[in-house]
Amino acid sequence: MPNDSVARFLAALAPEDRETVVARPGEEQERLAAAWERELEGDDELDVLDEVSPPAAEAEAARRVLRQESDRPV
């Protein structure tokens, strides 16, 4: 069963991205969720967006984490 952070991260993802992340091992999902939490906490632009629309800020942070993940060397 995913922890609360993973569940929130998955909910913030677009459906097609959610399917991709759900197919990954639990440890990988937790790592991505932790990166998502750091992105939400550390970006001032997201703080402003969060004041206007918390779901939009969470979705933007999720997109950024997946974009960073795809840019990582294998």
C-alpha positions as CSV (number, residue, x, y, z in Angstrom):
1,M,0.0,0.0,0.0
2,P,1.5,3.4,-1.0
3,N,2.4,5.9,1.7
4,D,0.5,9.1,1.8
5,S,3.2,11.1,-0.1
6,V,3.1,8.5,-2.9
7,A,-0.7,8.6,-3.1
8,R,-0.7,12.4,-3.3
9,F,2.1,12.4,-5.9
10,L,0.2,9.8,-8.0
11,A,-3.0,11.9,-7.7
12,A,-1.1,15.0,-9.0
13,L,0.1,13.2,-12.2
14,A,-1.6,13.2,-15.5
15,P,-3.3,9.8,-16.1
16,E,-0.8,8.6,-18.6
17,D,2.1,9.5,-16.3
18,R,0.4,7.9,-13.4
19,E,0.2,4.6,-15.2
20,T,3.9,4.7,-15.9
21,V,4.8,5.5,-12.3
22,V,2.5,2.9,-10.9
23,A,4.2,0.3,-13.0
24,R,7.5,1.1,-11.3
25,P,8.7,-0.7,-8.1
26,G,7.5,0.8,-4.8
27,E,10.9,2.1,-3.8
28,E,11.1,4.0,-7.1
29,Q,7.6,5.5,-6.5
30,E,8.7,6.6,-3.0
31,R,11.9,8.2,-4.4
32,L,9.9,10.1,-7.0
33,A,7.3,11.2,-4.3
34,A,10.1,12.4,-2.1
35,A,11.6,14.4,-5.0
36,W,8.1,15.8,-5.6
37,E,7.8,16.9,-2.0
38,R,11.2,18.6,-2.2
39,E,10.1,20.4,-5.4
40,L,7.0,21.6,-3.7
41,E,8.9,22.8,-0.7
42,G,11.8,24.4,-2.5
43,D,10.4,26.4,-5.4
44,D,9.1,29.9,-4.7
45,E,7.1,30.0,-8.0
46,L,5.2,27.0,-6.8
47,D,4.5,28.7,-3.5
48,V,2.8,31.5,-5.4
49,L,0.9,29.1,-7.6
50,D,-0.1,27.1,-4.5
51,E,-1.8,30.2,-3.1
52,V,-3.9,30.4,-6.3
53,S,-4.4,26.7,-7.0
54,P,-2.9,24.0,-4.8
55,P,-3.7,21.2,-7.3
56,A,-2.1,23.2,-10.1
57,A,1.1,23.6,-8.0
58,E,1.2,19.9,-7.2
59,A,0.6,19.0,-10.9
60,E,3.4,21.3,-12.0
61,A,5.8,19.9,-9.4
62,A,4.9,16.4,-10.6
63,R,5.6,17.3,-14.2
64,R,9.0,18.8,-13.2
65,V,10.0,15.7,-11.3
66,L,9.1,13.4,-14.2
67,R,10.9,15.7,-16.6
68,Q,14.0,15.7,-14.4
69,E,13.7,11.9,-14.2
70,S,13.7,11.6,-18.0
71,D,16.7,13.8,-18.3
72,R,18.7,11.6,-15.8
73,P,21.5,9.6,-17.4
74,V,20.9,5.9,-17.3
